[in-house]
């Protein structure tokens, strides 16, 4: 890890959850949701440090064992009404406090905000999003899945009203440009702009287009069951092979823990040390990141 991280990944994971008690510690394919998020962030080449913000002892222990640094979130930032932004700002202020001296002011350039409730985050997508911000091409990048769905809403009288189409015209799917659904899996944002705006969507906003098949958000028990059923189909583990043989892809297995338990505030492993990770199965080639403005998503 570089002595002054340019990209910091923060995973907010509070202990309280009403839909699924202990949600962040629930397992998909033998690994907890928080461990899966940490593993994905550690596998991204651009990420210099991985931080889990939590108020739970069990989540903290799981995060440390997976290789992350833990920031203890105060109770007033861990309730149902607390925003994701408040937890992210607290984590940034804890690990990279701002200096009043402009000449000495340093810290990460890019914040990667990952949600543990998205179990199929591809490290390559994290790298693409972070690089767009590092290169100055975008200020904010959010994960989004393409959609051709015809949307409707209910009016006050209970009638159905077309939202994103003309109800009298039904073009073929191939004749409609896709729209994009925010998945909530991850966001990349320029730290300086985020601190100033206190909002994840700042300046020029772009999309990191991800496959709809992996865009699962764990919110209800059936989401967890669906993710567990899909995991063997979506994930493969690329194993090291001799130089004269191609790499072999095999069904994913739980990622072994690193030997020993690091200190709660130990530095995350360097990119070169991140040798094992589960990655999604082959996917269609993503288009160049689409460009769009977006409204704020609710807190996880």
JOFENUR-V77249 format. One record per residue. RES is the residue in one letter. SS is DSSP state (a for helix, b for strand, c for the rest). Layout:
# JOFENUR-V77249
res = [RES	RES]
ss = [SS	SS]
This chain:
# JOFENUR-V77249
res = [X	X	X	X	X	X	X	X	X	X	X	X	X	X	X	X	X	X	X	X	X	X	X	X	X	X	X	X	X	X	X	X	X	X	X	X	X	X	X	X	X	X	X	X	X	X	X	X	X	X	X	X	X	X	X	X	X	X	X	X	X	X	X	X	X	X	X	X	X	X	X	X	X	X	X	X	X	X	X	X	X	X	X	X	X	X	X	X	X	X	X	X	X	X	X	X	X	X	X	X	X	X	X	X	X	X	X	X	X	X	X	X	X	X	X	X	X	X	X	X	X	X	X	X	X	X	X	X	X	X	X	X	X	X	X	X	X	X	X	X	X	X	X	X	X	X	X	X	X	X	X	X	X	X	X	X	X	X	X	X	X	X	X	X	X	X	X	X	X	X	X	X	X	X	X	X	X	X	X	X	X	X	X	X	X	X	X	X	X	X	X	X	X	X	X	X	X	X	X	X	X	X	X	X	X	X	X	X	X	X	X	X	X	X	X	X	X	X	X	X	X	X	X	X	X	X	X	X	X	X	X	X	X	X	X	X	X	X	X	X	X	X	X	X	X	X	X	X	X	X	X	X	X	X	X	X	X	X	X	X	X	X	X	X	X	X	X	X	X	X	X	X	X	X	X	X	X	X	X	X	X	X	X	X	X	X	X	X	X	X	X	X	X	X	X	X	X	X	X	X]
ss = [c	c	c	c	c	c	b	b	b	b	b	b	c	c	c	c	c	c	c	c	c	c	a	a	a	c	b	b	c	c	b	b	a	a	a	a	a	a	a	a	a	a	a	c	c	c	c	c	b	b	b	b	b	b	c	c	a	a	a	a	a	a	a	a	a	a	c	c	b	b	b	b	c	c	a	a	a	c	c	c	c	c	c	a	a	a	a	a	a	a	a	a	a	a	a	c	c	c	c	c	c	a	a	a	c	c	c	c	c	b	b	b	b	b	b	c	c	c	c	c	c	c	a	a	a	a	a	a	a	a	a	a	a	a	c	c	c	c	c	b	b	b	b	b	b	b	b	c	c	c	c	b	b	b	c	c	c	c	c	b	b	b	c	c	c	c	c	c	c	c	c	c	a	a	a	c	c	c	b	b	b	b	b	b	b	b	b	b	b	b	a	a	a	a	a	a	a	c	c	c	c	c	c	c	b	b	b	b	b	b	c	a	a	a	c	c	c	c	c	c	a	a	a	a	a	a	a	a	a	a	a	a	a	a	b	b	b	b	b	c	c	c	c	c	c	c	c	b	b	b	b	c	c	c	c	c	c	c	c	c	c	c	c	c	c	c	c	c	c	c	a	a	a	c	c	c	c	c	b	b	c	c	c	c	c	c	c	c	c	c	b	c	c	c	c	c	c	c	c	c]
